[in-house]
Amino acid sequence: MAISILTLNDGNQVPWIAFGTGTALFQQDVQNTVETAIANGFTHLDGAQMYENEESLGAGIKASGMPRSALFVTTKLHRLQPGQTAKTALHVSLKKLGLEYVDLYLVHVPGHHAGHLKEVWKSMEECKREGLSKSIGVSNFEVEHLEEILEGAEFPPSVNQIEIHPYVWKSLQAVIALHKQHNIVTSSFGGLSPLFRASGGPLDPIIEKIRARLESTRGEPVSVGHVLNKWLQQYGFLVVTTSTKADRMREYLDTANVPQLTAEEIELIENAGAQRHQKIFSN
């Protein structure tokens, strides 16, 4: 199944959905899980120095037999050690991954570089100029962090990966507006959190009602996860998700085949989300 792509502000292209190696896979050996993800159709793999599993991510990529050109690999900058730069940190990651380049390199957490964001971004730009990373971006950045690096940037961030689900949607409007202004792709993580980490909230009955309608329209099973992933996809977001189960991986990729949500259904989801503000992940 072909995965639709998003075009970044530097002209590069990225699959709209990524298999993430953080959260439940943090500090875990992910070789077999990554092999399974690739075998079931994922071509975008999202890693990070912070996850402490880049070696096994690289081993999974190698063992899959998939040509490098067919894959999109992301990693993220962690805290800098004394004397280290974003560029030297990426060299360490590339060695662990067994790759000559990554497709996307993100500054993972702005607070790790307080007072030095511009300097860090200059080093990220060097990584792009030298082809160590095809594209560069950020993660967990709010408006003030983006404005700090956009001022005088040679390359604006291509992506900002942030926690997105209906229970934080209202609070994200300013940062999403800034993304649109600078053609920064909005990437989401934790998109299914309301279903699995904050169940019992006002969103649950709305999602179930929409799920039933979509299943009836489709004539094939539709899950509650499909509903929220479809909501994210219809906004043109890059979705990062994860699982250790092959059937769940296939379900996530199947989102593209689920019927579109109506404008009314999208409004119902967002109105229900606005009734509870709950951020699941702390930076």
C-alpha positions in Angstrom: 0.0 0.0 0.0 1.4 3.3 -1.1 1.8 5.9 1.7 0.8 9.4 0.9 3.6 12.0 1.3 3.9 15.6 2.6 6.2 18.1 1.0 8.5 20.0 3.4 9.4 23.7 3.0 12.8 22.7 1.7 11.3 20.7 -1.1 12.0 17.3 0.4 9.2 14.8 0.9 8.2 12.8 3.9 5.7 9.9 4.4 2.7 11.2 6.4 2.9 8.4 9.0 6.0 7.3 11.0 6.8 4.4 13.3 8.1 5.8 16.5 10.8 4.1 18.7 10.1 6.0 21.9 7.4 5.9 24.5 6.9 2.1 25.3 10.0 1.3 23.3 12.2 3.7 25.2 15.6 2.1 26.1 14.4 -1.2 24.5 16.0 -3.3 21.8 13.8 -2.4 18.9 15.5 -4.4 16.1 12.7 -7.0 15.8 9.9 -4.4 16.2 11.4 -2.2 13.5 11.8 -5.2 11.2 8.1 -6.0 11.8 7.1 -2.4 11.1 9.0 -2.3 7.8 7.6 -5.7 6.8 4.1 -4.4 7.4 4.5 -1.3 5.3 6.1 1.5 7.4 8.8 3.4 5.5 9.3 6.3 8.0 11.1 5.4 11.2 11.3 8.0 14.0 14.1 7.7 16.5 16.0 9.9 18.9 19.2 10.0 20.9 17.1 10.3 24.0 15.5 6.9 23.4 18.9 5.2 23.8 18.1 2.6 21.1 19.6 4.0 17.9 21.9 0.9 17.5 19.0 -1.5 17.5 17.0 0.8 15.2 19.9 0.7 12.8 20.1 -3.1 13.1 16.4 -3.4 12.3 16.8 -1.2 9.2 19.7 -3.4 8.1 18.0 -6.7 8.8 14.9 -5.6 6.9 16.7 -5.7 3.6 14.9 -2.5 2.6 17.0 -0.3 0.4 18.1 2.9 2.2 16.5 5.0 -0.6 13.1 3.5 0.2 13.2 4.6 3.9 12.9 7.9 5.7 14.8 8.0 8.9 14.4 10.6 11.7 16.5 11.1 14.8 16.6 13.9 17.4 19.2 15.8 19.3 19.4 15.2 23.0 21.2 17.4 25.6 24.7 18.4 24.4 27.7 17.1 26.3 30.5 19.6 27.1 32.3 20.5 23.8 29.6 18.8 21.7 27.6 20.4 18.9 24.5 19.3 17.1 26.8 18.2 14.2 29.2 16.1 16.3 26.2 14.6 18.1 24.7 13.6 14.7 28.0 11.9 13.7 27.6 9.7 16.8 24.0 8.9 15.9 24.9 8.0 12.3 27.6 5.6 13.6 25.0 4.0 15.9 22.4 3.8 13.1 24.9 2.5 10.6 23.8 5.2 8.1 25.6 7.9 6.1 22.8 10.4 6.6 19.3 10.8 8.2 16.4 12.3 6.3 15.3 14.5 9.3 17.1 15.7 12.3 15.2 17.5 15.1 16.1 19.5 18.1 14.2 17.3 20.6 13.5 19.6 23.6 14.1 23.4 23.6 14.6 23.5 27.3 17.7 21.4 26.9 19.4 24.3 25.1 18.0 27.3 27.0 20.0 30.4 26.1 21.8 28.6 23.2 19.0 27.8 20.7 20.3 30.1 18.0 23.8 28.6 18.3 22.3 25.0 18.2 20.2 25.9 15.2 23.3 27.2 13.3 24.9 23.7 13.9 21.7 22.0 12.7 21.9 24.2 9.5 25.5 23.0 9.0 24.2 19.4 9.2 21.8 20.2 6.4 24.4 22.0 4.3 26.8 19.1 4.5 24.1 16.4 3.7 24.3 14.7 7.1 20.6 15.3 7.3 18.4 16.0 4.3 16.0 18.2 6.4 16.1 19.7 9.8 13.4 20.7 12.3 12.4 20.8 16.0 10.2 19.0 18.5 8.2 20.3 21.5 8.8 23.9 20.4 6.3 26.6 21.4 5.9 30.0 19.7 8.7 31.8 21.6 11.2 29.0 20.8 10.3 29.0 17.1 10.5 32.8 16.9 14.0 32.7 18.6 15.5 30.4 15.9 13.5 31.8 12.9 15.1 35.2 13.4 18.2 35.1 11.2 17.8 31.4 10.2 19.2 30.3 6.9 16.8 27.4 6.9 13.6 27.5 8.8 12.6 24.3 10.6 10.8 21.9 8.2 8.9 20.1 11.0 7.8 20.7 14.6 6.8 17.5 16.3 4.5 18.2 19.2 1.9 16.4 21.4 -1.4 16.7 19.5 -4.8 15.3 20.5 -8.2 16.8 21.2 -7.4 17.5 24.9 -4.6 19.9 23.9 -6.0 21.1 20.6 -7.3 24.4 21.9 -3.9 25.3 23.4 -2.0 24.6 20.2 -3.7 27.1 17.9 -1.0 29.8 18.2 1.8 27.5 17.4 -0.1 25.8 14.5 -0.8 29.3 13.1 2.9 30.0 13.1 3.6 26.7 11.4 1.3 27.8 8.6 3.0 31.2 8.3 6.4 29.6 7.7 5.2 26.4 5.9 6.5 24.2 8.8 4.9 20.8 8.8 3.1 20.0 12.0 4.0 16.5 13.3 2.1 14.8 16.1 3.0 12.4 18.8 0.7 11.0 21.4 -2.3 11.3 19.1 -4.2 8.3 20.6 -3.5 9.3 24.2 -7.2 10.3 25.0 -8.2 6.7 24.2 -5.4 4.8 26.1 -4.0 7.2 28.7 -7.0 9.4 29.5 -10.0 7.2 28.9 -13.4 8.0 30.4 -13.4 11.6 29.2 -15.9 13.6 27.2 -14.3 12.5 23.9 -15.0 8.8 24.3 -18.7 8.7 23.3 -18.1 11.1 20.4 -15.3 8.9 19.0 -17.4 5.8 19.4 -20.3 7.4 17.6 -18.1 8.5 14.7 -16.4 5.1 14.6 -19.8 3.4 14.1 -20.7 5.8 11.3 -17.4 5.3 9.5 -17.7 1.5 9.9 -21.2 1.6 8.4 -20.1 3.8 5.6 -17.0 1.7 4.9 -18.6 -1.7 5.2 -15.4 -2.9 7.0 -14.1 -2.6 10.6 -13.1 0.8 11.8 -11.4 1.3 15.2 -11.4 4.2 17.6 -7.7 4.6 16.8 -8.7 5.0 13.1 -10.9 8.0 14.0 -8.3 10.0 15.8 -5.6 9.2 13.3 -8.0 10.2 10.5 -8.6 13.5 12.3 -4.9 14.2 12.3 -4.4 13.1 8.7 -7.1 15.4 7.4 -5.3 18.4 8.9 -2.2 17.3 6.8 -0.2 16.5 9.9 2.7 14.1 10.1 1.6 11.4 12.5 4.1 9.5 14.7 2.7 6.4 16.3 4.0 3.1 17.7 3.0 -0.5 18.7 4.7 -3.8 19.2 1.9 -5.6 17.4 1.8 -6.2 13.7 -2.0 -6.0 13.5 -2.0 -2.6 15.2 0.8 -1.4 12.8 -1.4 -2.5 9.9 -4.4 -0.7 11.4 -2.5 2.6 11.7 -1.4 2.4 8.0 -5.0 1.5 7.1 -6.1 4.9 8.2 -5.6 6.2 4.7 -8.5 3.8 3.5 -11.0 5.0 6.2 -13.7 7.4 4.9 -13.2 11.1 5.5 -14.6 12.7 8.7 -17.3 15.3 8.0 -16.9 18.9 9.1 -19.5 18.3 11.7 -17.6 15.3 13.1 -14.4 17.3 13.3 -16.2 20.0 15.2 -17.7 17.4 17.6 -14.2 16.0 18.3 -12.7 19.4 18.9 -15.6 20.7 21.1 -15.4 17.5 23.2 -11.6 18.0 23.5 -12.1 21.6 24.6 -14.0 20.4 27.7 -10.8 18.9 29.2 -7.3 20.2 29.0 -4.9 17.3 29.6 -1.3 17.1 28.4 0.0 13.6 28.7 3.7 14.0 28.1 6.0 16.4 29.9 9.1 17.8 28.0 
